[in-house]
Amino acid sequence: MIVTRVLPEVRSLQTVLRRNYGVSAVLLKKATDPIQQLFVDKIQEYSKKSKAAGGKLVDATPDIERQLQQELDKVARQYGGGAGVDMTKFPDLKFTDPKIETS
């Protein structure tokens, strides 16, 4: 009776261990394929450029930054923003209790 209860648990544990080993083996293995290595190199290069940009777009030209600002202004106008309105601030919501008539 104990064996019938324990056997499914052991099988599920084996499955979990096999999956975890399969995932970690891929992560720990160095990229042997040149395409994989190129992909990893590009990700690392982008990470360095992203940190150097300081939160702005990576490799952005003045034209791209101008287009981004135009799109942000357009969205701000559509959703109630405008000159002097802080769109990053959470709106102030004011709720009033309705009057209840007692007669």
N, CA, C and O atoms as a GROMACS GRO file, in nm:
protein
  412
    1MET      N    1   0.082  -0.118   0.000
    1MET     CA    2   0.000   0.000   0.000
    1MET      C    3   0.088   0.126   0.000
    1MET      O    4   0.057   0.222  -0.071
    2ILE      N    5   0.194   0.127   0.077
    2ILE     CA    6   0.284   0.242   0.080
    2ILE      C    7   0.354   0.257  -0.054
    2ILE      O    8   0.376   0.369  -0.101
    3VAL      N    9   0.387   0.146  -0.116
    3VAL     CA   10   0.456   0.150  -0.245
    3VAL      C   11   0.368   0.216  -0.350
    3VAL      O   12   0.420   0.292  -0.432
    4THR      N   13   0.240   0.190  -0.349
    4THR     CA   14   0.151   0.251  -0.448
    4THR      C   15   0.138   0.401  -0.428
    4THR      O   16   0.110   0.474  -0.523
    5ARG      N   17   0.157   0.449  -0.307
    5ARG     CA   18   0.152   0.592  -0.282
    5ARG      C   19   0.285   0.660  -0.315
    5ARG      O   20   0.286   0.774  -0.363
    6VAL      N   21   0.394   0.594  -0.291
    6VAL     CA   22   0.526   0.653  -0.309
    6VAL      C   23   0.570   0.650  -0.455
    6VAL      O   24   0.638   0.742  -0.501
    7LEU      N   25   0.533   0.548  -0.529
    7LEU     CA   26   0.578   0.530  -0.667
    7LEU      C   27   0.543   0.649  -0.757
    7LEU      O   28   0.630   0.695  -0.830
    8PRO      N   29   0.420   0.702  -0.755
    8PRO     CA   30   0.393   0.821  -0.838
    8PRO      C   31   0.475   0.942  -0.798
    8PRO      O   32   0.514   1.021  -0.884
    9GLU      N   33   0.502   0.957  -0.670
    9GLU     CA   34   0.583   1.070  -0.624
    9GLU      C   35   0.726   1.060  -0.676
    9GLU      O   36   0.786   1.160  -0.715
   10VAL      N   37   0.780   0.940  -0.675
   10VAL     CA   38   0.916   0.919  -0.724
   10VAL      C   39   0.924   0.947  -0.873
   10VAL      O   40   1.020   1.007  -0.920
   11ARG      N   41   0.824   0.906  -0.947
   11ARG     CA   42   0.822   0.930  -1.091
   11ARG      C   43   0.814   1.079  -1.121
   11ARG      O   44   0.883   1.128  -1.210
   12SER      N   45   0.730   1.151  -1.048
   12SER     CA   46   0.721   1.295  -1.073
   12SER      C   47   0.850   1.365  -1.033
   12SER      O   48   0.890   1.462  -1.098
   13LEU      N   49   0.916   1.319  -0.929
   13LEU     CA   50   1.045   1.376  -0.889
   13LEU      C   51   1.150   1.352  -0.996
   13LEU      O   52   1.230   1.440  -1.025
   14GLN      N   53   1.150   1.234  -1.055
   14GLN     CA   54   1.245   1.204  -1.163
   14GLN      C   55   1.222   1.297  -1.281
   14GLN      O   56   1.317   1.348  -1.340
   15THR      N   57   1.096   1.321  -1.315
   15THR     CA   58   1.064   1.409  -1.426
   15THR      C   59   1.113   1.550  -1.400
   15THR      O   60   1.171   1.614  -1.488
   16VAL      N   61   1.090   1.600  -1.280
   16VAL     CA   62   1.133   1.736  -1.245
   16VAL      C   63   1.285   1.748  -1.250
   16VAL      O   64   1.338   1.845  -1.304
   17LEU      N   65   1.354   1.650  -1.195
   17LEU     CA   66   1.500   1.654  -1.197
   17LEU      C   67   1.554   1.647  -1.340
   17LEU      O   68   1.651   1.716  -1.373
   18ARG      N   69   1.493   1.566  -1.423
   18ARG     CA   70   1.537   1.554  -1.561
   18ARG      C   71   1.518   1.686  -1.634
   18ARG      O   72   1.606   1.728  -1.711
   19ARG      N   73   1.406   1.753  -1.613
   19ARG     CA   74   1.381   1.882  -1.678
   19ARG      C   75   1.478   1.987  -1.629
   19ARG      O   76   1.533   2.062  -1.710
   20ASN      N   77   1.500   1.994  -1.498
   20ASN     CA   78   1.592   2.095  -1.445
   20ASN      C   79   1.734   2.072  -1.493
   20ASN      O   80   1.805   2.167  -1.522
   21TYR      N   81   1.775   1.947  -1.502
   21TYR     CA   82   1.908   1.918  -1.552
   21TYR      C   83   1.920   1.959  -1.697
   21TYR      O   84   2.022   2.013  -1.739
   22GLY      N   85   1.816   1.933  -1.775
   22GLY     CA   86   1.818   1.969  -1.917
   22GLY      C   87   1.829   2.119  -1.937
   22GLY      O   88   1.901   2.164  -2.026
   23VAL      N   89   1.759   2.197  -1.857
   23VAL     CA   90   1.764   2.342  -1.870
   23VAL      C   91   1.898   2.395  -1.824
   23VAL      O   92   1.958   2.480  -1.891
   24SER      N   93   1.947   2.348  -1.710
   24SER     CA   94   2.073   2.400  -1.658
   24SER      C   95   2.192   2.359  -1.744
   24SER      O   96   2.290   2.432  -1.752
   25ALA      N   97   2.183   2.243  -1.807
   25ALA     CA   98   2.294   2.200  -1.893
   25ALA      C   99   2.309   2.295  -2.011
   25ALA      O  100   2.421   2.324  -2.052
   26VAL      N  101   2.199   2.342  -2.066
   26VAL     CA  102   2.205   2.436  -2.177
   26VAL      C  103   2.263   2.570  -2.132
   26VAL      O  104   2.341   2.632  -2.205
   27LEU      N  105   2.225   2.614  -2.014
   27LEU     CA  106   2.273   2.742  -1.965
   27LEU      C  107   2.421   2.739  -1.929
   27LEU      O  108   2.492   2.838  -1.949
   28LEU      N  109   2.467   2.628  -1.876
   28LEU     CA  110   2.606   2.619  -1.834
   28LEU      C  111   2.702   2.590  -1.948
   28LEU      O  112   2.822   2.618  -1.939
   29LYS      N  113   2.650   2.536  -2.055
   29LYS     CA  114   2.736   2.500  -2.168
   29LYS      C  115   2.773   2.625  -2.246
   29LYS      O  116   2.689   2.712  -2.269
   30LYS      N  117   2.896   2.635  -2.287
   30LYS     CA  118   2.940   2.746  -2.368
   30LYS      C  119   2.888   2.726  -2.510
   30LYS      O  120   2.878   2.613  -2.557
   31ALA      N  121   2.855   2.835  -2.576
   31ALA     CA  122   2.800   2.827  -2.710
   31ALA      C  123   2.906   2.772  -2.805
   31ALA      O  124   3.013   2.831  -2.820
   32THR      N  125   2.876   2.661  -2.867
   32THR     CA  126   2.970   2.601  -2.962
   32THR      C  127   2.934   2.636  -3.106
   32THR      O  128   3.019   2.630  -3.194
   33ASP      N  129   2.811   2.671  -3.128
   33ASP     CA  130   2.766   2.708  -3.261
   33ASP      C  131   2.806   2.854  -3.286
   33ASP      O  132   2.784   2.938  -3.199
   34PRO      N  133   2.864   2.886  -3.401
   34PRO     CA  134   2.905   3.025  -3.426
   34PRO      C  135   2.787   3.123  -3.427
   34PRO      O  136   2.802   3.239  -3.390
   35ILE      N  137   2.671   3.077  -3.470
   35ILE     CA  138   2.554   3.164  -3.470
   35ILE      C  139   2.511   3.195  -3.327
   35ILE      O  140   2.476   3.309  -3.295
   36GLN      N  141   2.515   3.094  -3.241
   36GLN     CA  142   2.481   3.116  -3.101
   36GLN      C  143   2.579   3.214  -3.037
   36GLN      O  144   2.540   3.303  -2.962
   37GLN      N  145   2.707   3.196  -3.066
   37GLN     CA  146   2.808   3.284  -3.009
   37GLN      C  147   2.790   3.427  -3.058
   37GLN      O  148   2.808   3.522  -2.981
   38LEU      N  149   2.755   3.444  -3.184
   38LEU     CA  150   2.730   3.576  -3.240
   38LEU      C  151   2.611   3.641  -3.169
   38LEU      O  152   2.613   3.760  -3.138
   39PHE      N  153   2.507   3.562  -3.145
   39PHE     CA  154   2.388   3.611  -3.074
   39PHE      C  155   2.426   3.657  -2.933
   39PHE      O  156   2.383   3.764  -2.889
   40VAL      N  157   2.503   3.578  -2.862
   40VAL     CA  158   2.545   3.613  -2.726
   40VAL      C  159   2.630   3.740  -2.728
   40VAL      O  160   2.615   3.827  -2.643
   41ASP      N  161   2.720   3.750  -2.825
   41ASP     CA  162   2.805   3.868  -2.836
   41ASP      C  163   2.722   3.994  -2.860
   41ASP      O  164   2.749   4.099  -2.801
   42LYS      N  165   2.622   3.984  -2.946
   42LYS     CA  166   2.537   4.099  -2.976
   42LYS      C  167   2.455   4.142  -2.854
   42LYS      O  168   2.435   4.261  -2.830
   43ILE      N  169   2.409   4.045  -2.778
   43ILE     CA  170   2.334   4.077  -2.656
   43ILE      C  171   2.424   4.149  -2.556
   43ILE      O  172   2.382   4.246  -2.494
   44GLN      N  173   2.547   4.102  -2.540
   44GLN     CA  174   2.641   4.166  -2.448
   44GLN      C  175   2.677   4.306  -2.496
   44GLN      O  176   2.690   4.398  -2.415
   45GLU      N  177   2.694   4.323  -2.627
   45GLU     CA  178   2.726   4.453  -2.683
   45GLU      C  179   2.610   4.551  -2.660
   45GLU      O  180   2.632   4.667  -2.625
   46TYR      N  181   2.487   4.503  -2.681
   46TYR     CA  182   2.370   4.588  -2.659
   46TYR      C  183   2.357   4.626  -2.512
   46TYR      O  184   2.318   4.738  -2.479
   47SER      N  185   2.390   4.533  -2.423
   47SER     CA  186   2.383   4.562  -2.280
   47SER      C  187   2.480   4.675  -2.243
   47SER      O  188   2.444   4.764  -2.166
   48LYS      N  189   2.600   4.672  -2.299
   48LYS     CA  190   2.698   4.778  -2.271
   48LYS      C  191   2.649   4.912  -2.325
   48LYS      O  192   2.661   5.014  -2.258
   49LYS      N  193   2.595   4.911  -2.447
   49LYS     CA  194   2.545   5.035  -2.507
   49LYS      C  195   2.426   5.090  -2.430
   49LYS      O  196   2.412   5.211  -2.415
   50SER      N  197   2.342   5.001  -2.382
   50SER     CA  198   2.224   5.042  -2.306
   50SER      C  199   2.264   5.110  -2.175
   50SER      O  200   2.205   5.211  -2.136
   51LYS      N  201   2.363   5.055  -2.108
   51LYS     CA  202   2.411   5.116  -1.984
   51LYS      C  203   2.476   5.251  -2.011
   51LYS      O  204   2.462   5.345  -1.932
   52ALA      N  205   2.548   5.262  -2.124
   52ALA     CA  206   2.614   5.388  -2.159
   52ALA      C  207   2.512   5.495  -2.198
   52ALA      O  208   2.536   5.613  -2.176
   53ALA      N  209   2.398   5.455  -2.256
   53ALA     CA  210   2.296   5.550  -2.298
   53ALA      C  211   2.222   5.610  -2.180
   53ALA      O  212   2.165   5.718  -2.192
   54GLY      N  213   2.221   5.543  -2.067
   54GLY     CA  214   2.160   5.597  -1.946
   54GLY      C  215   2.007   5.606  -1.952
   54GLY      O  216   1.950   5.705  -1.908
   55GLY      N  217   1.942   5.505  -2.006
   55GLY     CA  218   1.795   5.502  -2.007
   55GLY      C  219   1.734   5.557  -2.134
   55GLY      O  220   1.612   5.550  -2.150
   56LYS      N  221   1.813   5.610  -2.223
   56LYS     CA  222   1.762   5.661  -2.350
   56LYS      C  223   1.772   5.551  -2.456
   56LYS      O  224   1.818   5.441  -2.428
   57LEU      N  225   1.728   5.583  -2.575
   57LEU     CA  226   1.735   5.487  -2.684
   57LEU      C  227   1.881   5.460  -2.722
   57LEU      O  228   1.965   5.550  -2.717
   58VAL      N  229   1.909   5.337  -2.758
   58VAL     CA  230   2.045   5.299  -2.797
   58VAL      C  231   2.065   5.333  -2.945
   58VAL      O  232   1.981   5.301  -3.029
   59ASP      N  233   2.176   5.396  -2.975
   59ASP     CA  234   2.212   5.435  -3.112
   59ASP      C  235   2.104   5.518  -3.179
   59ASP      O  236   2.074   5.498  -3.297
   60ALA      N  237   2.044   5.612  -3.106
   60ALA     CA  238   1.937   5.694  -3.160
   60ALA      C  239   1.995   5.819  -3.226
   60ALA      O  240   2.082   5.886  -3.170
   61THR      N  241   1.945   5.848  -3.344
   61THR     CA  242   1.984   5.970  -3.415
   61THR      C  243   1.890   6.082  -3.369
   61THR      O  244   1.784   6.054  -3.313
   62PRO      N  245   1.927   6.206  -3.393
   62PRO     CA  246   1.836   6.317  -3.357
   62PRO      C  247   1.699   6.306  -3.426
   62PRO      O  248   1.598   6.345  -3.368
   63ASP      N  249   1.696   6.252  -3.547
   63ASP     CA  250   1.570   6.235  -3.618
   63ASP      C  251   1.480   6.133  -3.547
   63ASP      O  252   1.359   6.154  -3.535
   64ILE      N  253   1.539   6.024  -3.501
   64ILE     CA  254   1.461   5.922  -3.430
   64ILE      C  255   1.411   5.978  -3.298
   64ILE      O  256   1.297   5.952  -3.260
   65GLU      N  257   1.493   6.054  -3.227
   65GLU     CA  258   1.450   6.113  -3.100
   65GLU      C  259   1.338   6.214  -3.123
   65GLU      O  260   1.246   6.223  -3.041
   66ARG      N  261   1.344   6.290  -3.233
   66ARG     CA  262   1.238   6.385  -3.266
   66ARG      C  263   1.108   6.312  -3.296
   66ARG      O  264   1.001   6.355  -3.253
   67GLN      N  265   1.115   6.200  -3.370
   67GLN     CA  266   0.995   6.122  -3.400
   67GLN      C  267   0.935   6.062  -3.273
   67GLN      O  268   0.813   6.058  -3.257
   68LEU      N  269   1.020   6.015  -3.183
   68LEU     CA  270   0.972   5.961  -3.056
   68LEU      C  271   0.900   6.069  -2.976
   68LEU      O  272   0.793   6.043  -2.921
   69GLN      N  273   0.957   6.188  -2.970
   69GLN     CA  274   0.894   6.297  -2.896
   69GLN      C  275   0.760   6.335  -2.958
   69GLN      O  276   0.665   6.366  -2.886
   70GLN      N  277   0.751   6.334  -3.092
   70GLN     CA  278   0.624   6.364  -3.158
   70GLN      C  279   0.518   6.260  -3.122
   70GLN      O  280   0.403   6.296  -3.096
   71GLU      N  281   0.555   6.134  -3.119
   71GLU     CA  282   0.460   6.028  -3.084
   71GLU      C  283   0.416   6.040  -2.938
   71GLU      O  284   0.299   6.020  -2.906
   72LEU      N  285   0.509   6.071  -2.849
   72LEU     CA  286   0.475   6.089  -2.708
   72LEU      C  287   0.381   6.208  -2.689
   72LEU      O  288   0.289   6.201  -2.607
   73ASP      N  289   0.404   6.316  -2.762
   73ASP     CA  290   0.316   6.433  -2.754
   73ASP      C  291   0.178   6.399  -2.807
   73ASP      O  292   0.077   6.443  -2.751
   74LYS      N  293   0.171   6.322  -2.915
   74LYS     CA  294   0.042   6.283  -2.973
   74LYS      C  295  -0.038   6.198  -2.875
   74LYS      O  296  -0.158   6.218  -2.858
   75VAL      N  297   0.028   6.103  -2.810
   75VAL     CA  298  -0.040   6.019  -2.711
   75VAL      C  299  -0.084   6.102  -2.592
   75VAL      O  300  -0.192   6.080  -2.538
   76ALA      N  301   0.000   6.196  -2.550
   76ALA     CA  302  -0.036   6.281  -2.436
   76ALA      C  303  -0.160   6.364  -2.469
   76ALA      O  304  -0.247   6.381  -2.384
   77ARG      N  305  -0.169   6.417  -2.591
   77ARG     CA  306  -0.288   6.495  -2.629
   77ARG      C  307  -0.413   6.407  -2.632
   77ARG      O  308  -0.520   6.451  -2.593
   78GLN      N  309  -0.399   6.284  -2.679
   78GLN     CA  310  -0.514   6.195  -2.689
   78GLN      C  311  -0.568   6.156  -2.552
   78GLN      O  312  -0.688   6.132  -2.537
   79TYR      N  313  -0.483   6.149  -2.453
   79TYR     CA  314  -0.524   6.102  -2.322
   79TYR      C  315  -0.526   6.212  -2.216
   79TYR      O  316  -0.509   6.184  -2.097
   80GLY      N  317  -0.546   6.336  -2.258
   80GLY     CA  318  -0.566   6.444  -2.162
   80GLY      C  319  -0.441   6.516  -2.118
   80GLY      O  320  -0.446   6.597  -2.025
   81GLY      N  321  -0.331   6.490  -2.179
   81GLY     CA  322  -0.208   6.560  -2.144
   81GLY      C  323  -0.196   6.687  -2.225
   81GLY      O  324  -0.284   6.720  -2.304
   82GLY      N  325  -0.090   6.754  -2.205
   82GLY     CA  326  -0.065   6.878  -2.278
   82GLY      C  327   0.052   6.949  -2.214
   82GLY      O  328   0.128   6.890  -2.138
   83ALA      N  329   0.064   7.074  -2.247
   83ALA     CA  330   0.175   7.153  -2.192
   83ALA      C  331   0.156   7.169  -2.042
   83ALA      O  332   0.052   7.216  -1.997
   84GLY      N  333   0.255   7.133  -1.965
   84GLY     CA  334   0.253   7.150  -1.821
   84GLY      C  335   0.182   7.039  -1.744
   84GLY      O  336   0.172   7.047  -1.622
   85VAL      N  337   0.134   6.936  -1.813
   85VAL     CA  338   0.064   6.826  -1.745
   85VAL      C  339   0.162   6.710  -1.730
   85VAL      O  340   0.222   6.664  -1.828
   86ASP      N  341   0.178   6.663  -1.607
   86ASP     CA  342   0.270   6.552  -1.580
   86ASP      C  343   0.195   6.420  -1.602
   86ASP      O  344   0.113   6.380  -1.520
   87MET      N  345   0.225   6.354  -1.714
   87MET     CA  346   0.155   6.229  -1.748
   87MET      C  347   0.207   6.110  -1.668
   87MET      O  348   0.146   6.003  -1.671
   88THR      N  349   0.318   6.126  -1.597
   88THR     CA  350   0.372   6.015  -1.518
   88THR      C  351   0.311   6.013  -1.377
   88THR      O  352   0.329   5.915  -1.304
   89LYS      N  353   0.241   6.118  -1.339
   89LYS     CA  354   0.181   6.127  -1.206
   89LYS      C  355   0.046   6.056  -1.207
   89LYS      O  356  -0.030   6.069  -1.302
   90PHE      N  357   0.018   5.982  -1.102
   90PHE     CA  358  -0.110   5.914  -1.089
   90PHE      C  359  -0.219   6.019  -1.067
   90PHE      O  360  -0.200   6.110  -0.987
   91PRO      N  361  -0.331   6.007  -1.136
   91PRO     CA  362  -0.434   6.111  -1.123
   91PRO      C  363  -0.496   6.113  -0.984
   91PRO      O  364  -0.505   6.010  -0.916
   92ASP      N  365  -0.538   6.232  -0.942
   92ASP     CA  366  -0.607   6.247  -0.814
   92ASP      C  367  -0.753   6.212  -0.834
   92ASP      O  368  -0.824   6.276  -0.911
   93LEU      N  369  -0.798   6.110  -0.765
   93LEU     CA  370  -0.937   6.067  -0.774
   93LEU      C  371  -1.009   6.112  -0.648
   93LEU      O  372  -0.964   6.087  -0.537
   94LYS      N  373  -1.122   6.179  -0.666
   94LYS     CA  374  -1.199   6.228  -0.553
   94LYS      C  375  -1.339   6.169  -0.562
   94LYS      O  376  -1.410   6.190  -0.661
   95PHE      N  377  -1.376   6.097  -0.461
   95PHE     CA  378  -1.508   6.036  -0.455
   95PHE      C  379  -1.586   6.103  -0.343
   95PHE      O  380  -1.532   6.126  -0.234
   96THR      N  381  -1.711   6.133  -0.368
   96THR     CA  382  -1.795   6.191  -0.267
   96THR      C  383  -1.907   6.093  -0.235
   96THR      O  384  -1.955   6.021  -0.322
   97ASP      N  385  -1.946   6.092  -0.110
   97ASP     CA  386  -2.055   6.005  -0.069
   97ASP      C  387  -2.188   6.066  -0.114
   97ASP      O  388  -2.209   6.186  -0.100
   98PRO      N  389  -2.275   5.983  -0.168
   98PRO     CA  390  -2.405   6.037  -0.210
   98PRO      C  391  -2.491   6.072  -0.088
   98PRO      O  392  -2.480   6.011   0.018
   99LYS      N  393  -2.576   6.172  -0.106
   99LYS     CA  394  -2.666   6.211   0.004
   99LYS      C  395  -2.778   6.108   0.014
   99LYS      O  396  -2.837   6.067  -0.086
  100ILE      N  397  -2.804   6.069   0.134
  100ILE     CA  398  -2.911   5.973   0.160
  100ILE      C  399  -3.024   6.047   0.229
  100ILE      O  400  -3.007   6.109   0.334
  101GLU      N  401  -3.138   6.040   0.169
  101GLU     CA  402  -3.255   6.108   0.227
  101GLU      C  403  -3.320   6.020   0.331
  101GLU      O  404  -3.350   5.903   0.305
  102THR      N  405  -3.343   6.076   0.446
  102THR     CA  406  -3.413   6.002   0.551
  102THR      C  407  -3.547   6.068   0.574
  102THR      O  408  -3.553   6.183   0.618
  103SER      N  409  -3.653   5.999   0.546
  103SER     CA  410  -3.787   6.056   0.564
  103SER      C  411  -3.870   5.974   0.655
  103SER      O  412  -3.985   6.007   0.682
   0.00000   0.00000   0.00000
